[in-house]
Amino acid sequence: MANLNKDLVLKNVQNLKNHLTDNQVQSLKLLENIGCHPYVIKLTTFNAYGINLTIQINDDLDLSKSTAISTLVKKGSQNDQRTNLFDEFLNEKIKTIDPKSDIFMIKLFQKSQNYVEKNFDKNDEILEKKSSVRTKQIRKKTDDEADTSLKKAPMKTAGDVVNRIQWDEEINKEFITVGYIDRFLGLKECSFSTFDWGDIVLADYGALAIPEHRISYFKFKDEIIWDKKSRLDNIFGSTGSGQTIRDVIYRLENFEFKPKNETVSEQPESKPKKIETDNPNYFISVPINSFQIKSSFNLLNSDLLEYNDQVENFLVPDSSFHLTLCTLRIDSEQELNQIKELMNNSKEIFAQNFPIKIKFQGLEQFYKKVLYVKCYGELEKLENIHKTFLSQLEKKNINMAGNYYTFVPHLTALKINSNSNNRNLTLNDFVDESLLKKYENFKFGEEIINRIQLCKMTNIIINKVYPIEHEITMQ
């Protein structure tokens, strides 16, 4: 039993390490046999607030009996009474988290993070002091000296990228291409999985193995995500745009996803010839208003909230339920009117596919960021409308941003938006395996569809509904 508890503690520590980002925690140390505590976890955390956190594990390795103690980096910079209240809050929350969960520490950290952000003031004294010293140092130099003294930010190496792609389950290796210098043929491209990434000296005869210095770039699908020459790193975000691979994946897969158990062809039939790289700001969809479906979602949401109440920040409100047909970018009133006219003029064509009966059953996920309900029924009719819209938009030379991959109708239940605060969050933080099993074949309901809407994209978690710019109804 003791060994099982020890393994659980160590698993929790490892999961917490993977969860934390550099800007949240400077260091995480696991100390052993400190006093009567077999393990003590020390976090140099919440830099902007000047607070450190220590978690002491009880001698019987029961996580529910752990003790949390917060300390101030600089004494007197905050009211000590605040840390006392913080400790009381954390130690109460410890009792409410499942002690057998391997994300116990992640949940505790999330609760502490929310508390600190709400109850502590940021302490920028250290940052301001460092900035002041740096400014004085630069002023001592001439402009020419300052220019020559500026150093480039360190960039993650090709070896770092290879290691990241190998261990990060969120990165589909099938979508990674490597650009490298062949000694005889010059620049070539090959799939990441083609290479032997072990010790090049030990590689089998005939295996494709290259030294790190001959790698020029990496691609995710058709987008370069790491480039040695231009110093672009969109995997770790160390240089260049500051984006990470999760930002890239989420941006590319945000609206038209392809489930992992389906094969994605390089040029799917539904992919339009003209694809713009701009981000979409409008979408065309069919609304979902069934009372039965919304009632079923309320049951799902209740179970999600019971597991982790922080999931509320990512639940899609039922007032915005829809199936996306396609996305586009509209930058002027003229273009907006053009789309409205196109919808009106194509109404007779669309009417041939209506009404459409769709059934909703079971849960699925996209890249551990989106939880959705699967669709069944007359999907070929939706596919026809989808293709018709793409064809009509292409003829009108409309920017069809966002329509990258095969059309997959789905009803989103939970979406973890990609930003600096959510970058390391996945569905594993909010969805238990037992819940997925419970809803594996759950019937959410049916919908008879007879409308098409043009909607403007917005932050749905805040605004609750998407503004409807135009609508056509089939009789």
C-alpha positions as CSV (number, residue, x, y, z in Angstrom):
1,M,0.0,0.0,0.0
2,A,2.9,2.3,0.9
3,N,4.5,1.7,-2.5
4,L,1.2,2.5,-4.3
5,N,0.9,5.8,-2.4
6,K,4.5,6.6,-3.1
7,D,4.0,6.0,-6.8
8,L,0.9,8.2,-6.7
9,V,2.8,11.1,-5.1
10,L,5.6,10.9,-7.6
11,K,3.2,10.6,-10.5
12,N,1.4,13.8,-9.2
13,V,4.7,15.6,-9.0
14,Q,5.6,14.7,-12.6
15,N,2.1,15.7,-13.9
16,L,2.4,19.0,-12.1
17,K,5.9,19.6,-13.7
18,N,4.4,19.0,-17.1
19,H,1.5,21.2,-16.4
20,L,3.3,24.3,-15.3
21,T,4.7,26.9,-17.7
22,D,7.8,28.9,-17.4
23,N,6.0,32.2,-16.7
24,Q,4.1,30.6,-13.8
25,V,6.9,28.8,-12.0
26,Q,10.6,29.4,-11.8
27,S,11.4,26.1,-10.2
28,L,9.8,23.0,-8.7
29,K,11.9,21.0,-6.2
30,L,11.0,17.6,-4.6
31,L,12.8,17.2,-1.3
32,E,12.9,13.8,0.5
33,N,12.9,13.0,4.2
34,I,12.6,16.6,5.6
35,G,11.8,16.2,9.3
36,C,8.7,14.0,9.7
37,H,7.7,14.5,6.0
38,P,8.8,11.9,3.5
39,Y,8.3,14.4,0.7
40,V,8.2,18.2,0.5
41,I,7.3,20.0,-2.7
42,K,8.7,23.6,-3.0
43,L,7.3,25.9,-5.7
44,T,8.9,29.2,-6.5
45,T,5.6,30.4,-8.0
46,F,3.5,33.4,-8.8
47,N,6.5,35.6,-9.6
48,A,4.4,38.7,-10.1
49,Y,3.0,38.4,-6.6
50,G,6.2,37.5,-4.8
51,I,4.8,34.3,-3.2
52,N,6.3,30.9,-2.7
53,L,4.4,27.7,-2.0
54,T,5.4,24.6,0.0
55,I,3.4,21.4,0.1
56,Q,4.3,18.9,2.9
57,I,3.3,15.3,2.3
58,N,2.2,13.4,5.5
59,D,4.2,10.4,6.6
60,D,1.5,7.9,5.5
61,L,1.7,9.5,2.0
62,D,-2.1,10.3,2.0
63,L,-2.4,13.4,-0.2
64,S,-5.6,14.4,1.5
65,K,-3.5,15.0,4.7
66,S,-1.0,17.2,3.0
67,T,-0.2,20.7,4.4
68,A,0.2,23.8,2.2
69,I,2.3,26.8,3.5
70,S,2.7,30.0,1.6
71,T,5.5,32.5,2.2
72,L,6.4,35.9,0.9
73,V,9.6,36.4,-1.1
74,K,10.0,39.9,0.4
75,K,8.8,40.4,3.9
76,G,6.6,43.3,4.4
77,S,5.7,43.6,0.7
78,Q,2.2,42.3,1.5
79,N,0.1,41.9,4.6
80,D,1.1,38.6,6.3
81,Q,-2.5,38.1,7.3
82,R,-3.2,37.5,3.6
83,T,-0.9,34.5,3.5
84,N,-2.5,33.1,6.6
85,L,-5.9,33.3,4.9
86,F,-4.4,31.8,1.8
87,D,-3.0,28.8,3.8
88,E,-6.4,28.3,5.4
89,F,-8.1,28.3,2.0
90,L,-5.6,25.8,0.5
91,N,-5.8,23.4,3.4
92,E,-9.5,23.4,3.2
93,K,-9.4,22.7,-0.5
94,I,-7.0,19.8,0.0
95,K,-9.7,17.9,1.8
96,T,-12.1,18.3,-1.2
97,I,-9.8,16.9,-3.9
98,D,-9.8,13.2,-4.6
99,P,-6.6,11.9,-2.9
100,K,-6.4,9.0,-5.4
101,S,-6.3,11.2,-8.4
102,D,-3.0,11.6,-10.3
103,I,-3.8,15.2,-11.0
104,F,-4.4,16.1,-7.3
105,M,-1.4,18.5,-7.4
106,I,-2.6,20.1,-10.6
107,K,-6.0,20.8,-9.1
108,L,-4.5,22.2,-6.0
109,F,-2.3,24.5,-8.0
110,Q,-5.2,25.7,-10.1
111,K,-7.2,26.6,-7.0
112,S,-4.2,28.4,-5.5
113,Q,-3.7,30.3,-8.8
114,N,-7.3,31.5,-8.9
115,Y,-7.1,32.6,-5.2
116,V,-3.9,34.5,-5.6
117,E,-5.1,36.4,-8.7
118,K,-8.2,37.5,-6.9
119,N,-6.8,38.3,-3.5
120,F,-3.2,39.5,-4.0
121,D,-1.8,42.6,-5.6
122,K,1.0,42.3,-8.1
123,N,4.4,43.3,-6.8
124,D,6.4,44.9,-9.7
125,E,9.2,46.3,-7.5
126,I,11.8,43.7,-8.4
127,L,11.0,44.0,-12.1
128,E,11.1,47.8,-12.0
129,K,14.5,47.6,-10.2
130,K,15.9,45.3,-12.8
131,S,14.6,47.5,-15.6
132,S,16.1,50.6,-14.0
133,V,19.5,49.0,-13.7
134,R,19.4,47.8,-17.3
135,T,18.4,51.2,-18.5
136,K,21.3,52.9,-16.7
137,Q,23.7,50.3,-18.2
138,I,22.5,51.0,-21.7
139,R,22.8,54.8,-21.3
140,K,26.5,54.5,-20.4
141,K,27.1,53.2,-23.9
142,T,27.0,55.0,-27.3
143,D,24.4,54.0,-29.8
144,D,26.9,52.0,-31.8
145,E,28.2,50.2,-28.7
146,A,24.7,49.3,-27.7
147,D,23.9,47.9,-31.1
148,T,26.9,45.7,-31.1
149,S,26.3,44.6,-27.5
150,L,22.7,43.4,-28.1
151,K,22.6,39.6,-28.1
152,K,20.0,37.5,-29.9
153,A,17.6,35.5,-27.7
154,P,18.6,31.9,-27.4
155,M,16.7,29.6,-29.8
156,K,15.7,26.0,-29.1
157,T,17.8,23.6,-31.2
158,A,16.7,21.1,-33.8
159,G,17.4,18.4,-31.2
160,D,15.1,20.1,-28.8
161,V,12.4,20.1,-31.4
162,V,12.9,16.4,-32.2
163,N,12.6,15.4,-28.6
164,R,9.5,17.5,-28.2
165,I,7.8,15.9,-31.2
166,Q,8.6,12.5,-29.9
167,W,7.2,12.8,-26.4
168,D,4.3,15.3,-26.9
169,E,1.2,13.2,-27.5
170,E,-0.7,16.3,-28.7
171,I,1.5,16.6,-31.8
172,N,0.5,14.1,-34.5
173,K,3.8,13.0,-36.0
174,E,2.1,12.2,-39.3
175,F,1.7,15.9,-39.9
176,I,5.3,16.8,-39.3
177,T,7.7,17.3,-42.2
178,V,11.5,17.8,-41.9
179,G,13.4,20.0,-44.3
180,Y,17.1,18.9,-44.4
181,I,20.3,19.3,-46.4
182,D,21.2,16.1,-48.3
183,R,25.0,16.1,-49.0
184,F,24.4,15.2,-52.7
185,L,20.9,16.5,-53.6
186,G,20.7,19.7,-51.5
187,L,17.5,20.6,-49.7
188,K,15.0,17.8,-49.3
189,E,11.8,17.1,-47.3
190,C,10.7,13.9,-45.7
191,S,8.1,12.9,-43.1
192,F,9.3,13.0,-39.5
193,S,8.4,9.3,-39.0
194,T,10.7,8.3,-41.9
195,F,13.8,9.2,-39.9
196,D,15.7,7.1,-37.3
197,W,16.0,9.6,-34.5
198,G,18.2,7.4,-32.3
199,D,22.0,7.6,-32.0
200,I,23.2,8.2,-35.6
201,V,26.2,5.9,-35.0
202,L,23.9,3.0,-34.0
203,A,21.4,3.5,-36.9
204,D,20.6,0.4,-39.0
205,Y,22.1,0.2,-42.4
206,G,19.9,1.9,-44.9
207,A,18.0,3.9,-42.3
208,L,17.5,7.6,-42.9
209,A,19.4,9.3,-40.1
210,I,20.9,12.8,-40.2
211,P,23.0,14.9,-37.9
212,E,21.2,17.8,-36.2
213,H,23.1,20.5,-37.9
214,R,21.7,19.5,-41.3
215,I,18.1,20.1,-40.3
216,S,16.9,23.4,-41.9
217,Y,13.2,23.5,-40.8
218,F,10.2,21.6,-39.5
219,K,6.6,21.9,-40.9
220,F,3.2,21.1,-39.3
221,K,1.0,20.3,-42.2
222,D,2.0,23.0,-44.7
223,E,3.1,25.6,-42.1
224,I,6.7,26.1,-41.1
225,I,6.9,25.9,-37.3
226,W,10.7,26.0,-36.8
227,D,13.3,27.5,-39.2
228,K,17.0,27.8,-38.5
229,K,17.7,30.5,-41.1
230,S,15.0,32.9,-40.0
231,R,15.2,32.0,-36.3
232,L,11.6,31.1,-36.2
233,D,10.4,28.8,-33.3
234,N,6.7,28.2,-33.2
235,I,7.1,25.0,-31.2
236,F,8.5,26.3,-27.9
237,G,8.0,30.0,-28.7
238,S,11.6,30.8,-27.8
239,T,12.1,33.1,-30.8
240,G,10.1,34.7,-33.6
241,S,6.4,35.2,-33.2
242,G,6.2,33.8,-29.6
243,Q,3.6,31.2,-30.7
244,T,3.9,27.6,-29.5
245,I,3.0,24.4,-31.3
246,R,-0.3,24.3,-29.3
247,D,-1.2,27.7,-30.6
248,V,-0.5,26.5,-34.2
249,I,-2.5,23.3,-33.8
250,Y,-5.4,25.1,-32.2
251,R,-5.4,27.9,-34.9
252,L,-5.3,25.4,-37.8
253,E,-7.9,23.0,-36.3
254,N,-10.1,25.6,-34.6
255,F,-13.1,25.3,-36.8
256,E,-12.8,22.2,-39.1
257,F,-11.2,19.4,-37.2
258,K,-10.4,15.9,-38.2
259,P,-10.8,13.1,-35.6
260,K,-7.7,11.1,-34.9
261,N,-9.3,7.8,-35.9
262,E,-10.0,9.0,-39.5
263,T,-7.4,9.4,-42.3
264,V,-6.7,12.9,-43.4
265,S,-5.8,13.0,-47.1
266,E,-3.4,15.6,-48.3
267,Q,-6.1,17.1,-50.6
268,P,-9.5,16.1,-49.4
269,E,-12.4,16.3,-51.8
270,S,-14.1,19.1,-49.8
271,K,-11.0,21.3,-49.7
272,P,-11.5,24.4,-51.9
273,K,-8.9,25.4,-54.4
274,K,-8.6,28.9,-53.0
275,I,-7.5,29.0,-49.4
276,E,-6.6,32.3,-47.7
277,T,-4.3,32.4,-44.7
278,D,-6.2,35.1,-42.8
279,N,-8.1,34.2,-39.7
280,P,-11.8,33.8,-40.3
281,N,-14.2,36.3,-38.6
282,Y,-17.6,34.9,-39.8
283,F,-19.1,31.5,-40.2
284,I,-22.2,30.0,-41.9
285,S,-24.1,27.4,-39.8
286,V,-27.4,25.7,-39.0
287,P,-28.8,26.5,-35.5
288,I,-29.6,23.8,-32.9
289,N,-32.5,24.6,-30.7
290,S,-34.0,21.2,-29.6
291,F,-35.2,21.3,-25.9
292,Q,-34.2,17.6,-25.6
293,I,-30.7,18.3,-26.7
294,K,-30.3,21.3,-24.4
295,S,-31.7,19.3,-21.4
296,S,-29.2,16.5,-22.2
297,F,-26.3,19.0,-22.2
298,N,-27.4,20.3,-18.8
299,L,-26.9,16.8,-17.4
300,L,-23.4,16.6,-19.1
301,N,-22.5,20.0,-17.7
302,S,-23.5,19.1,-14.2
303,D,-21.2,16.1,-14.3
304,L,-18.4,18.1,-15.7
305,L,-18.8,20.8,-13.0
306,E,-18.9,18.1,-10.2
307,Y,-15.5,16.8,-11.4
308,N,-13.9,20.3,-11.7
309,D,-15.9,23.5,-11.2
310,Q,-13.3,25.5,-13.2
311,V,-14.7,23.9,-16.3
312,E,-17.4,26.5,-16.2
313,N,-15.1,28.9,-17.9
314,F,-15.0,26.7,-21.1
315,L,-18.5,25.4,-21.4
316,V,-20.3,26.5,-24.6
317,P,-23.7,28.1,-23.7
318,D,-26.7,26.3,-25.2
319,S,-28.0,29.6,-26.7
320,S,-25.1,29.3,-29.2
321,F,-25.5,25.7,-30.3
322,H,-24.9,25.2,-34.0
323,L,-23.3,23.1,-36.7
324,T,-20.7,25.0,-38.7
325,L,-21.0,24.6,-42.5
326,C,-18.0,26.8,-43.4
327,T,-16.0,29.8,-42.2
328,L,-14.9,32.9,-44.1
329,R,-13.3,36.3,-43.7
330,I,-15.3,39.5,-44.3
331,D,-13.6,42.9,-44.1
332,S,-16.1,45.3,-45.5
333,E,-19.8,46.1,-45.6
334,Q,-19.7,45.4,-49.4
335,E,-18.5,41.9,-48.8
336,L,-21.1,41.3,-46.1
337,N,-23.9,42.3,-48.4
338,Q,-22.4,40.1,-51.1
339,I,-22.6,37.0,-48.8
340,K,-26.2,37.9,-47.9
341,E,-27.1,38.2,-51.5
342,L,-25.4,34.8,-52.2
343,M,-27.5,33.1,-49.5
344,N,-30.7,34.6,-50.8
345,N,-30.0,33.6,-54.4
346,S,-29.0,30.1,-53.5
347,K,-32.0,29.4,-51.4
348,E,-33.7,27.2,-54.0
349,I,-30.5,25.1,-54.4
350,F,-30.3,24.6,-50.6
351,A,-34.0,23.8,-50.3
352,Q,-33.4,20.6,-52.2
353,N,-31.6,19.2,-49.1
354,F,-34.1,20.4,-46.5
355,P,-35.5,19.4,-44.1
356,I,-32.5,17.6,-42.5
357,K,-32.8,15.2,-39.6
358,I,-29.7,15.0,-37.4
359,K,-29.2,12.7,-34.3
360,F,-26.7,13.5,-31.6
361,Q,-25.1,10.6,-29.7
362,G,-21.8,10.0,-27.8
363,L,-18.8,12.2,-27.1
364,E,-15.5,12.7,-29.0
365,Q,-12.6,15.1,-28.7
366,F,-10.3,17.1,-31.0
367,Y,-6.6,17.3,-29.9
368,K,-7.5,17.3,-26.2
369,K,-8.8,20.8,-26.5
370,V,-12.4,20.4,-27.6
371,L,-15.1,18.1,-26.4
372,Y,-18.0,17.6,-28.8
373,V,-21.1,15.4,-29.4
374,K,-21.0,13.3,-32.6
375,C,-23.6,13.6,-35.3
376,Y,-25.5,10.9,-37.2
377,G,-28.4,10.8,-39.7
378,E,-28.7,12.7,-42.9
379,L,-25.1,14.0,-42.9
380,E,-24.8,13.7,-46.7
381,K,-27.3,16.6,-47.0
382,L,-25.1,18.8,-44.8
383,E,-22.1,17.7,-46.9
384,N,-24.0,18.9,-50.1
385,I,-24.8,22.3,-48.5
386,H,-21.2,22.6,-47.3
387,K,-19.8,21.9,-50.8
388,T,-22.3,24.3,-52.4
389,F,-21.3,27.1,-50.2
390,L,-17.6,26.6,-50.9
391,S,-18.3,26.5,-54.6
392,Q,-20.4,29.7,-54.5
393,L,-17.9,31.5,-52.3
394,E,-15.0,30.6,-54.6
395,K,-16.9,31.9,-57.6
396,K,-17.4,35.2,-55.8
397,N,-13.7,35.3,-54.9
398,I,-14.6,35.5,-51.1
399,N,-11.8,34.9,-48.6
400,M,-12.6,31.3,-47.4
401,A,-10.2,31.4,-44.4
402,G,-10.5,28.5,-42.0
403,N,-11.8,25.8,-44.3
404,Y,-8.6,23.7,-44.2
405,Y,-9.7,20.1,-43.8
406,T,-12.4,17.6,-44.4
407,F,-15.9,18.7,-43.2
408,V,-16.7,17.0,-39.8
409,P,-20.2,18.1,-38.4
410,H,-20.0,18.3,-34.6
411,L,-21.8,20.0,-31.7
412,T,-19.2,21.6,-29.3
413,A,-19.8,21.1,-25.6
414,L,-16.5,22.4,-24.2
415,K,-13.7,24.4,-25.8
416,I,-10.4,25.3,-24.2
417,N,-9.4,28.5,-26.0
418,S,-5.7,28.9,-26.8
419,N,-4.1,31.8,-24.9
420,S,-1.2,32.2,-22.5
421,N,-3.3,31.3,-19.5
422,N,-4.8,28.1,-21.0
423,R,-1.9,26.9,-23.1
424,N,-1.1,23.9,-20.9
425,L,-4.7,23.0,-20.1
426,T,-6.2,19.9,-21.8
427,L,-9.4,18.0,-21.5
428,N,-7.7,15.7,-19.1
429,D,-7.9,18.6,-16.5
430,F,-11.7,18.7,-16.8
431,V,-13.0,15.3,-18.1
432,D,-12.7,12.0,-16.1
433,E,-12.5,8.7,-18.0
434,S,-15.5,7.4,-16.2
435,L,-17.5,10.4,-17.5
436,L,-16.5,9.6,-21.1
437,K,-17.5,6.0,-20.5
438,K,-20.9,7.2,-19.1
439,Y,-21.7,9.3,-22.2
440,E,-20.0,6.9,-24.7
441,N,-23.4,6.0,-26.3
442,F,-25.6,8.6,-24.6
443,K,-28.4,9.8,-26.9
444,F,-28.5,13.6,-26.6
445,G,-31.5,14.0,-28.9
446,E,-32.6,14.9,-32.5
447,E,-33.0,18.1,-34.5
448,I,-35.0,18.9,-37.6
449,I,-33.0,21.6,-39.4
450,N,-34.6,24.1,-41.7
451,R,-32.5,27.3,-41.3
452,I,-29.1,28.6,-42.4
453,Q,-27.5,31.5,-40.6
454,L,-24.5,33.8,-41.2
455,C,-23.0,34.7,-37.8
456,K,-20.1,36.9,-36.6
457,M,-17.4,35.3,-34.5
458,T,-17.1,36.5,-30.9
459,N,-16.0,35.4,-27.5
460,I,-18.9,33.0,-26.9
461,I,-18.0,32.3,-23.2
462,I,-18.4,36.0,-22.5
463,N,-21.2,37.1,-24.9
464,K,-23.2,33.8,-24.8
465,V,-24.6,34.2,-28.3
466,Y,-23.1,34.8,-31.8
467,P,-24.5,37.9,-33.5
468,I,-26.7,36.7,-36.4
469,E,-26.0,38.9,-39.5
470,H,-28.4,37.1,-41.9
471,E,-30.7,34.1,-42.0
472,I,-32.7,32.1,-44.6
473,T,-35.5,29.7,-43.7
474,M,-36.6,26.7,-45.8
475,Q,-40.3,26.1,-46.0
